[in-house]
Amino acid sequence: MAINGATDGKGRFYSPLEFGNAISHIDDLMNISDDPEKTPYKSKYSARDEIEVIRKDIETAKVLAIVEKTSQAEINLSKSMLWRLEFRLGKIGTNVEEGPQDHYVYALSGVFDNRPGDDFISNMKGFESDESIDNDYFTRIESDQSTLSKTFGSYANPSYTQSHLVEVVELLNLAGASECNCENGKTAMAYLLTAKFLYADFTCNNPAAVSESSSLDSQHIMTLFFLAQCCGFLQNVGLSAKYSGLTTLLQLRSSLPESQSPITSISSASIDLNDWVRNVGGLADYYSKSLGNNVQASHLLDACEFVIERYNNDSDNDACNDEEVAEIKKQNRAEIDRKKADLYLGLLDLGSEFFVYKAEGVGVEGKDGGDVSVGGGERDKHLVVNFNEVLVLDDSNIKMLNVDEIDKFVSSTKQADLFVWARDLFKECVASLTSASKFFVLDGYVTDHVDICLQRSRAYKFLARCESDEKRKGAMMQRRAAALEPLLKDLNEQAYLGLHKTLSYEVGTSYMDMLDLKLYRIEKKMNDSPTGYVMKKSEAAKCNELNKSARKYFSHFVKTYIPNEKLPAVFAKKGVTDDENTPEGCESRFNYKDSDSDLLMIKDVQVDDDELAGFLRCHFNIARCFSKMQIVGGELGDGRHEVVEAIKRSLKRFEFVVGYMGAMKKTDKNKDVFVAELDIAKQILAHLSPQPCLAQMPFNRFHELLKKGDIQSVLTELVGPQKNQNEQRGRMMEADNKGRLPLHWLAAKAKDDNDDDNSSNNSSNSSKTKTNKTNNKTNNNNRNNNKNNNKNTLGHTAVQMVSLAMDALVSQDNNDETPLEIAVRMGASPSIITLLSLSPSAARQMGYEEMQRLFAPVSFLGQAMLRMIKRRAWGGCHKLLDEQGEEVVRDVLKYMDSDILREVACYGQQRTDSLVFLALRMVSRHPGSLTAKSLQGLTAKNLAEHPQFKSCREIVKVFSLTSKQVSSTPFPALFRTQLPTMHREIFGTYNAVCRLIKLLKGGSSGERFFI
């Protein structure tokens, strides 16, 4: 039906019948979904064109009627028509991917335009800017209906018809969703809560009308759905879960036939099974993993099973649809089986852990014989989302417990009953996993299938904790390995590297647990035998076989972290030449000699912080396995040499672990990783190494830097507010494979540079040309500056190291040399030799500051100046500079670079002549400090101008000078320019006398002499 607009330019009003027919036609156009591919929105554009014609007619007629003051009833009717048109324009804009723009806002203004002085849009948008409105506010509204009524009750209209209200609620839903997409969460909540209240108000007053139609119920379900999404955006997870549960519950209720009792069939046309099961399953994950409410999670999964079993295709004749529905049911059932298995597995994990604590008498109180009430009907009151309102669910055979109930249940239940409960959980878990694996097969669902196998392995692991029979426990551990070992041989390592890591670690752990159990049983026999039990040859061989298997898979795990370019040739060769399609080729990938496995100890392998613990733990476990090698046939049997070699390899592996952690750069994420195991490794090495007081390490960061002669980097590592002195003190006492501490290497690198400088000076003095002389003079100055800085850095570093580890002064390396003996032999500077000649007791008595004053005077003076600047003791700074020689002052300023100048910028807010004079003295002696930058890239001028410090104007002026200006201008001229008053007070009389003498000698009276 085409819409004919007015042609006289005056517009026209539409009768309710005309408007209703036009709206129906427009809705039909909007619902067309089979437009041509090249013009996919043709029908919707046509609908928009017709809306624009009608809207123009009504708006024109409305304006004329208002001006002429005629037909108030038609004016009021036109408002209702206009908001319905705006609402559809917003829907069309959303459907054609243009967005609703402001059409929803205009429509809502028209809907709620009947209350004088009440602006609905402004009121709702006021939620967004009101800081007092937060998640708690919306939670209170949900739990307190009076608050909901008080806030939104004024927008209810008794004259709403059901069809009218359906459009209003849909408009509020779409407007709320649009605001939420624009990240206006509070405004969206206000729109959606208005829709929720309007539905509740209408259903209370018109219960019969609602029961006859599902349109309003459908919109209410959408309201709850959007509320769940919006609460999630506002990070109100609990309320979001509640609304999600209500949404799924009402969706299911609306899809069930009223005539069926009991329910035997659910139509595929009434509910989207994939979406519904995914939403309910997600809710189950939230309640179990985030809240520990396993009862609620189990109830939700039972509801999913109920719906899946009764989900049927509508058409009996459509074989294709029957197959699709059957596949959908199969997939969703497999997903729910995995979630149920995960739920049972988590409960079994915690329950078995508490079982072990109870068996060991750790932290468990109470007496046997109690129980925890977990009956199905009795737990309904604890359900936040209760599907028993619409479904009849069977009670579970499993005693389901929430996380906070497990401790009480374990402590008050007999141990025999606990094992029965754990065994039932295990059976249900394995049954669910077996069912899920029929759909998630290896060929097509590799990751899912492997995850199911891993869950089955963990189920055996957790049940084994509760098993008292050691033989049965060993069989469970064997099944763990048997479930996973074939997967490692079937999966391509390059394509599934992450799965190879997970599987190899799990299998290696399984074999090591079997080894520990086997050794425990043998030790028990030895303790129980009155005459002494000697390990049988077969038992020792079995232990070594399990040991080898564990090392094999741990080594494979470690290998996966090594890049191809660093991978030892023996491993690379196996990966290239072996045929992975044959059992022999697959097996050969894991058969390495112990000497091959040792090649995997590569110190510069980079491992992410998230995986660092597993990487180091595998090396640690390999070391443990080597230490548990058995001599076949007892102490007099064969294989003694192999056991000795295994012990050596164990120590070597522990050394690698300690060394790797020592050289690793610490971050916030890895600083607490592997702490307990590292302490064990250090204790083992301390007991078994030749020097028990030192942790023998193949490498250390301080060793590496000192070997390179990078003294500056060592000092940077040692000083700073974030450095941990206890950790640094430990590093100073760590020896490398030559038995040398860092102080030994400092002594070896502390060579005196005077000879080199003298030869350089002689060479430069022999130059003949003036240009060469100038260049050589510049080079000599630079060389002397570098030499002085190096000398000062060396002294400062030496004092730092000695103060951290004074006992290192008398420690000896593998050649029985102390740091002092090395320094003398290598020709170290006299100050370093004098420092190293101190005894530990003399160094302690002297203290850090006194050692710094004597052996690192430049850094001592620099630190003293920094402390005085922080106290704003400018006079003290001048006194310190006056007491020192010109060269010493220059050395201090150059060694501290711009640190002193930047400190002046930070504390120079209050202008004094003494402050400005100090700044001038420093920049004139070291102009380069003006351009030197801090670690943050800031110069002294930047800091002086920074809003945080705001130095006085005179300091900013001094720091604005360039190095070239300072170097080319005599200090008196700078002084006169920057401090003219102070200059006149000091040099006024002197200048007057100079002028008088000049005049007496006949000079011009206009000449002036300034200093």
Secondary structure, 3 states (H helix, E strand, C coil): CCCCCCCCCCCCCCCHHHHHHHHHHHHHHHCCCCCCCCCCCHHHHHHHHHHHHHHHHHHHHHHHHHHHCCCHHHHHHHHHHHHHHHHHHHHHHHHCCCCCCCHHHHHHHHHCCCCCCCCHHHHHHHHHHCCCCCHHHHHHHHHCHHHHHHHHHHHCCCCCCHHHHHHHHHHHHHHHHHHHHCCCHHHHHHHHHHHHHHHHHHHHHCHHHHHCCCHHHHHHHHHHHHHHHHHHHCCCHHHHHHHHHHHHHHHHHHHCCCCCCCCCCEECCCCCHHHHHHHHHHHHHHHHHHCCCHHHHHHHHHHHHHHHHHEECCCCCCHHHHHHHHHHHHHHHHHHHHHHHHHHHHHHHHHHHHHHHHHHCCCCCCCCCCCCCCCCHHHHHHCCCCHHHCCCCCCCCCCCCCHHHHHHHHHCCCHHHHHHHHHHHHHHHHHHHHHHHCCCCCCCCHHHHHHHHHHHHHHHHHHHHHCCCHHHHHHHHHHHHHHHHHHHHHCCCCCCHHHHHHHHHHHHHHHHHHHHHHHHHHHHHHHHCCCCCCCCHHHHHHHHHHHHHHHHHHHHHHHCCCCHHHCCHHHHHHHHHCCCCCHHHHHHCCCCCHHHHHCCCCCCCCCCHHHHHHHHHHHHHHHHHHHCCCCECCCCCECHHHHHHHHHHHHHHHHHHHHHHHHCCCCCCCCCCCHHHHHHHHHHHHHHCCCCCCCECCCCHHHHHHHHCCHHHHHHHHCCCCCCHHHHHHHHCCECCCCCCHHHHHHHHCECCHHHHHHHHHHHHCCCCHHHHHHHHHHHHHHHHHHHHHHHHHHHHHHHHHHHCHHHHHCCCCCCCCHHHHHHHHCECHHHHHHHCCCHHHHHHHHHHHHHHHHCHHHHHHHHHHHHHHCCCHHHHHHHHHHCCHHHHHHHHHHCCCHHHHHHHHHCCCCCHHHHHHHHHHHHHCHHHHCCCCCCCCCHHHHHHCCCCCCCHHHHHHHCCCHHHHHHCCHHHHHHHHCHHHHHHHHHHHHHHHHHHHHHCCCCCCCCCCC
